[in-house]
Amino acid sequence: MSEPKALNKNVRVFTTHSAEETIQVGRELAKFLDPPEVLLLRGDLGAGKTTLVKGIAAALGAAEPEEVTSPTFTLIHEYAGRSVEHANLGETILLYHLDLYRIENQRQLDTLGMEELMTPQSVLLIEWGEKFPSVTARCDGEIVIETLHGDERRITLVLQSPKAAS
């Protein structure tokens, strides 16, 4: 894993060369996720989105990496944890990993109840959310995973707020 590059106070870029390094980057990115937070999780099929979430969930104390699976068929996975990295020490953090790949229209999206998931303690990571303007309008930023060559990935965190500066 390369050292992260801070392009500005709201952007962090990492390069990984294995699934293990991608999980480690997830652990690092969790430091910047301060609930409530809603982020798009962007990348091609097989880019490593769920692998990255494994590290985020572990850092938040919400799940062990092997417990995190893709929500492609269930649409939403919920993990509850606590993190010493965050100011609200001792409070439960709810991590929601959503996959909207199979959602075809706004009506189907509305049946998921995303509004109820957005609480002061929640972090939502939404795959394929860019398909819906109503989702992108609610987002605080995005995590983009690009496949470079083989197992090499470029992972970019972009936050719209100054939280990344801390």
Backbone as numpy.savetxt, mean C-alpha at the origin, in Angstrom:
# Nx Ny Nz CAx CAy CAz Cx Cy Cz
18.87 -4.42 -2.30 18.01 -3.25 -2.30 18.91 -2.02 -2.30
18.59 -1.07 -3.15 19.36 0.17 -3.17 18.86 1.09 -2.07
19.71 2.01 -1.68 19.30 3.03 -0.71 18.20 3.86 -1.35
17.19 4.23 -0.58 16.10 5.02 -1.17 16.59 6.39 -1.59
16.04 6.84 -2.69 16.32 8.20 -3.15 15.12 9.06 -2.79
15.37 10.20 -2.19 14.30 11.15 -1.88 14.35 12.23 -2.96
13.45 12.13 -3.94 13.42 13.12 -5.01 12.95 14.47 -4.50
12.04 14.44 -3.55 11.64 15.61 -2.79 11.02 15.08 -1.51
10.49 15.94 -0.66 10.04 15.47 0.64 8.83 14.53 0.57
8.16 14.46 -0.57 6.98 13.60 -0.69 7.18 12.40 -1.61
8.39 12.19 -2.11 8.65 11.10 -3.05 9.86 10.31 -2.57
9.72 8.99 -2.52 10.80 8.07 -2.19 10.86 7.00 -3.28
12.08 6.68 -3.74 12.26 5.69 -4.80 13.25 4.62 -4.31
12.87 3.36 -4.48 13.69 2.22 -4.08 13.87 1.32 -5.30
14.98 0.58 -5.35 15.17 -0.46 -6.35 15.43 -1.77 -5.61
14.70 -2.81 -6.00 14.89 -4.12 -5.37 15.27 -5.15 -6.43
15.85 -6.27 -5.95 16.31 -7.31 -6.86 15.75 -8.68 -6.50
14.85 -8.74 -5.51 14.27 -10.01 -5.09 12.98 -9.76 -4.33
12.20 -10.81 -4.14 10.97 -10.70 -3.35 11.30 -10.30 -1.92
12.39 -10.83 -1.37 12.78 -10.50 0.00 13.09 -9.00 0.13
13.77 -8.44 -0.85 14.06 -7.00 -0.83 12.79 -6.19 -0.98
11.83 -6.67 -1.79 10.56 -5.96 -1.94 9.80 -5.95 -0.62
9.83 -7.06 0.11 9.20 -7.09 1.44 9.89 -6.09 2.36
11.21 -6.02 2.29 11.94 -5.06 3.13 11.57 -3.62 2.78
11.39 -3.32 1.51 10.96 -1.98 1.12 9.57 -1.70 1.68
8.70 -2.70 1.67 7.38 -2.53 2.28 7.51 -2.13 3.74
8.44 -2.75 4.46 8.68 -2.39 5.86 9.12 -0.92 5.97
9.97 -0.49 5.06 10.43 0.90 5.06 9.29 1.87 4.73
8.48 1.52 3.74 7.38 2.40 3.34 6.36 2.56 4.45
6.19 1.54 5.26 5.21 1.61 6.35 5.51 2.77 7.29
6.76 3.18 7.38 7.14 4.30 8.25 6.48 5.61 7.81
6.12 5.70 6.54 5.53 6.91 5.99 4.01 6.87 5.96
3.42 5.75 6.35 1.97 5.59 6.29 1.38 5.90 7.65
0.79 7.06 7.75 0.25 7.54 9.01 -1.27 7.62 8.87
-2.00 6.70 9.50 -3.46 6.68 9.35 -4.09 8.02 9.72
-5.16 8.39 9.08 -5.81 7.71 7.95 -5.05 7.98 6.65
-4.94 6.96 5.84 -4.19 7.04 4.59 -4.87 6.16 3.55
-5.02 6.69 2.34 -5.57 5.93 1.22 -4.58 6.10 0.06
-4.02 4.96 -0.38 -3.03 5.00 -1.45 -3.39 4.04 -2.56
-3.17 4.49 -3.80 -3.25 3.58 -4.93 -2.01 2.71 -4.89
-2.16 1.46 -5.22 -1.05 0.52 -5.32 -1.02 0.09 -6.78
-0.07 0.67 -7.53 -0.07 0.49 -8.99 1.09 -0.37 -9.45
0.80 -1.20 -10.43 1.82 -2.04 -11.05 1.13 -3.08 -11.91
1.85 -3.58 -12.89 1.30 -4.61 -13.77 1.01 -5.89 -12.99
0.25 -6.78 -13.60 0.02 -8.10 -13.01 1.37 -8.76 -12.75
1.56 -9.28 -11.56 2.80 -9.96 -11.21 3.96 -9.05 -10.86
3.71 -7.75 -10.73 4.80 -6.81 -10.44 5.32 -6.93 -9.01
4.49 -7.43 -8.10 4.92 -7.57 -6.71 4.13 -6.74 -5.72
2.92 -6.36 -6.09 2.10 -5.53 -5.20 1.81 -6.24 -3.88
1.39 -7.49 -3.96 1.09 -8.24 -2.73 2.37 -8.50 -1.94
3.47 -8.73 -2.61 4.76 -8.93 -1.93 5.12 -7.68 -1.13
4.90 -6.51 -1.71 5.16 -5.26 -1.00 4.25 -5.12 0.22
2.98 -5.48 0.07 2.03 -5.39 1.18 2.45 -6.32 2.32
3.09 -7.43 2.00 3.60 -8.33 3.05 4.51 -7.57 4.01
5.41 -6.76 3.47 6.32 -5.98 4.31 5.62 -4.88 5.07
4.66 -4.22 4.44 3.89 -3.16 5.11 3.12 -3.76 6.28
2.43 -4.87 6.03 1.64 -5.51 7.09 2.54 -5.94 8.25
3.70 -6.49 7.94 4.62 -6.92 8.99 5.09 -5.73 9.82
5.46 -4.63 9.16 5.94 -3.45 9.87 4.86 -2.83 10.75
3.61 -2.94 10.33 2.50 -2.40 11.12 2.07 -3.36 12.21
2.71 -4.51 12.29 2.33 -5.51 13.29 0.97 -6.11 13.01
0.57 -6.08 11.74 -0.77 -6.53 11.36 -0.81 -7.98 10.90
0.29 -8.48 10.34 0.34 -9.86 9.85 1.78 -10.23 9.55
2.08 -11.50 9.65 3.37 -12.00 9.20 3.33 -12.08 7.67
4.48 -11.91 7.01 4.47 -11.92 5.55 3.76 -13.13 4.94
3.94 -14.31 5.52 3.32 -15.51 4.93 1.80 -15.52 5.10
1.25 -14.66 5.94 -0.20 -14.59 6.14 -0.88 -13.66 5.12
-0.11 -12.86 4.42 -0.67 -11.89 3.48 -0.78 -12.54 2.11
-2.00 -12.51 1.56 -2.25 -13.07 0.24 -2.97 -12.04 -0.62
-3.01 -12.32 -1.90 -3.65 -11.40 -2.84 -5.17 -11.39 -2.64
-5.78 -10.21 -2.65 -7.24 -10.13 -2.54 -7.96 -10.17 -3.89
-7.32 -10.75 -4.91 -7.90 -10.75 -6.26 -9.31 -11.33 -6.28
-9.57 -12.40 -5.55 -10.88 -13.03 -5.60 -11.78 -12.63 -4.43
-11.19 -12.26 -3.31 -11.99 -11.84 -2.15 -12.24 -10.34 -2.16
-11.49 -9.60 -2.96 -11.58 -8.15 -3.17 -10.99 -7.33 -2.03
-11.17 -7.73 -0.77 -10.65 -6.97 0.36 -10.06 -7.92 1.40
-8.85 -7.61 1.84 -8.27 -8.29 3.00 -8.05 -7.25 4.09
-8.38 -7.62 5.31 -8.22 -6.72 6.46 -7.21 -7.32 7.42
-6.29 -6.47 7.88 -5.29 -6.86 8.86 -5.28 -5.80 9.96
-5.25 -6.23 11.21 -5.23 -5.29 12.34 -3.91 -5.43 13.07
-3.32 -4.29 13.41 -2.05 -4.34 14.12 -1.79 -3.06 14.88
-0.59 -2.99 15.41 -0.09 -1.81 16.10 1.34 -1.61 15.64
1.80 -0.40 15.63 3.16 -0.15 15.18 3.87 0.81 16.10
5.09 0.48 16.46 5.90 1.39 17.25 6.43 2.54 16.40
6.30 2.44 15.09 6.79 3.48 14.19 5.86 4.70 14.14
4.65 4.56 14.66 3.66 5.62 14.49 3.35 6.33 15.80
2.94 7.56 15.67 2.68 8.42 16.83 1.57 7.88 17.72
0.58 7.20 17.12 -0.55 6.69 17.89 -0.20 5.34 18.51
0.90 5.30 19.21 1.38 4.06 19.82 0.29 3.44 20.67
0.08 2.16 20.46 -0.92 1.45 21.25 -2.30 1.42 20.62
-2.54 2.28 19.64 -3.84 2.25 18.97 -3.79 1.23 17.84
-4.91 0.62 17.59 -5.00 -0.35 16.50 -4.91 0.38 15.17
-4.14 -0.19 14.27 -4.07 0.27 12.88 -4.74 -0.79 12.04
-5.69 -0.38 11.21 -6.37 -1.31 10.32 -5.79 -1.13 8.91
-5.21 -2.20 8.40 -4.66 -2.20 7.06 -5.63 -2.94 6.15
-6.10 -2.26 5.11 -7.00 -2.87 4.13 -6.27 -2.94 2.80
-6.22 -4.12 2.23 -5.63 -4.34 0.92 -6.77 -4.70 -0.03
-7.06 -3.82 -0.97 -8.18 -4.00 -1.89 -7.66 -4.24 -3.29
-8.38 -5.06 -4.05 -8.05 -5.33 -5.44 -9.32 -5.10 -6.26
-9.30 -4.05 -7.07 -10.48 -3.68 -7.86 -10.40 -4.18 -9.30
-9.47 -5.08 -9.59 -9.27 -5.58 -10.95 -10.56 -6.13 -11.55
-11.32 -6.88 -10.76 -12.53 -7.53 -11.26 -13.78 -6.65 -11.14
-13.65 -5.48 -10.56 -14.78 -4.55 -10.44 -14.92 -3.80 -11.76
-16.10 -3.84 -12.33 -16.28 -3.31 -13.68 -16.90 -1.92 -13.74
-17.65 -1.50 -12.70 -18.31 -0.20 -12.79 -18.49 0.40 -11.40
-18.92 1.64 -11.37 -19.08 2.37 -10.11 -20.12 1.70 -9.20
-21.15 1.15 -9.79 -22.19 0.48 -8.98 -21.59 -0.69 -8.22
-20.79 -1.51 -8.88 -20.13 -2.63 -8.20 -19.18 -2.11 -7.12
-18.47 -1.04 -7.44 -17.55 -0.45 -6.47 -18.29 0.01 -5.22
-19.44 0.63 -5.42 -20.22 1.13 -4.29 -20.65 0.02 -3.33
-20.84 -1.19 -3.85 -21.27 -2.30 -2.99 -20.15 -2.79 -2.06
-18.91 -2.40 -2.32 -17.80 -2.82 -1.46 -17.80 -2.11 -0.11
-18.43 -0.94 -0.03 -18.46 -0.21 1.23 -17.14 0.41 1.61
-16.39 0.92 0.64 -15.10 1.53 0.93 -15.20 2.69 1.92
-16.30 3.41 1.86 -16.48 4.55 2.79 -16.39 4.10 4.24
-16.95 2.93 4.54 -16.93 2.42 5.91 -15.53 1.99 6.35
-14.66 1.68 5.39 -13.29 1.28 5.71 -12.41 2.47 6.06
-12.79 3.64 5.58 -11.99 4.85 5.78 -12.26 5.44 7.16
-11.46 5.00 8.13 -11.58 5.47 9.50 -10.28 6.16 9.90
-10.26 6.85 11.03 -9.01 7.50 11.47 -7.87 6.52 11.72
-8.16 5.24 11.91 -7.12 4.25 12.19 -6.73 3.44 10.95
-7.28 3.75 9.78 -7.09 2.85 8.65 -6.07 3.34 7.63
-5.43 2.34 7.01 -4.58 2.54 5.85 -5.17 1.64 4.77
-5.57 2.24 3.65 -6.11 1.48 2.52 -5.09 1.48 1.40
-4.74 0.30 0.93 -3.87 0.12 -0.23 -4.73 -0.49 -1.32
-4.94 0.25 -2.41 -5.95 -0.13 -3.40 -5.30 -0.43 -4.75
-5.33 -1.70 -5.14 -4.86 -2.10 -6.46 -5.94 -1.81 -7.50
-5.53 -1.35 -8.66 -6.40 -1.06 -9.80 -7.42 0.03 -9.48
-7.16 0.84 -8.48 -8.06 1.94 -8.14 -8.08 3.05 -9.16
-7.02 3.13 -9.98 -6.96 4.18 -11.01 -8.05 4.02 -12.06
-8.74 2.88 -12.06 -9.87 2.66 -12.99 -11.06 3.55 -12.64
-11.09 4.08 -11.41 -12.26 4.80 -10.94 -11.90 6.20 -10.45
-12.40 7.24 -11.13 -12.12 8.60 -10.67 -12.56 8.85 -9.23
-13.62 8.18 -8.78 -14.08 8.37 -7.41 -13.06 7.85 -6.40
-12.27 6.86 -6.78 -11.22 6.33 -5.90 -10.00 7.24 -5.94
-9.56 7.61 -7.12 -8.37 8.46 -7.21 -8.59 9.80 -6.51
-9.81 10.29 -6.52 -10.10 11.57 -5.86 -9.92 11.49 -4.35
-10.04 10.30 -3.77 -9.91 10.11 -2.31 -8.49 9.80 -1.87
-7.59 9.56 -2.82 -6.26 9.06 -2.47 -5.33 10.15 -1.97
-4.47 9.73 -1.04 -3.44 10.60 -0.47 -2.12 10.44 -1.21
-2.09 9.57 -2.19 -0.87 9.32 -2.96 -0.92 7.95 -3.59
0.28 7.46 -3.97 0.34 6.17 -4.61 1.70 5.52 -4.40
1.68 4.21 -4.53 2.91 3.41 -4.57 2.91 2.75 -5.93
3.96 3.01 -6.71 4.06 2.46 -8.06 5.20 1.46 -8.10
4.90 0.25 -8.61 5.91 -0.79 -8.76 6.12 -1.02 -10.26
7.35 -0.80 -10.71 7.70 -1.01 -12.11 8.66 -2.19 -12.22
8.38 -3.10 -13.14 9.28 -4.21 -13.43 10.37 -3.70 -14.36
11.62 -3.87 -13.96 12.73 -3.41 -14.79 13.26 -4.59 -15.61
14.13 -5.44 -15.05 14.58 -6.66 -15.73 14.56 -7.79 -14.72
14.06 -8.94 -15.15 14.01 -10.09 -14.25 13.26 -9.77 -12.97
13.93 -9.93 -11.83 13.31 -9.67 -10.53 13.52 -8.23 -10.06
14.17 -7.41 -10.86 14.45 -6.02 -10.45 13.18 -5.17 -10.56
12.92 -4.41 -9.50 11.74 -3.55 -9.43 12.15 -2.15 -8.99
11.46 -1.15 -9.52 11.56 0.22 -9.02 10.26 0.49 -8.29
10.36 0.87 -7.03 9.19 1.13 -6.20 9.22 2.60 -5.80
8.16 3.31 -6.15 8.10 4.74 -5.89 6.89 5.06 -5.01
7.14 5.73 -3.90 6.08 6.23 -3.03 5.93 7.71 -3.29
4.70 8.11 -3.62 4.40 9.53 -3.83 3.26 9.88 -2.91
3.51 10.81 -1.98 2.47 11.29 -1.08 2.10 12.72 -1.45
0.82 13.03 -1.36 0.37 14.38 -1.67 0.53 15.33 -0.50
0.72 14.78 0.70 0.88 15.62 1.89 2.33 15.59 2.33
2.71 16.46 3.24 4.10 16.49 3.71 4.47 15.40 4.70
3.65 14.36 4.87 3.94 13.29 5.83 5.28 12.62 5.54
5.65 12.51 4.27 6.88 11.82 3.91 8.12 12.53 4.42
7.99 13.76 4.83 9.14 14.53 5.30 9.57 14.09 6.70
8.72 13.43 7.44 9.07 13.07 8.81 10.04 11.93 8.88
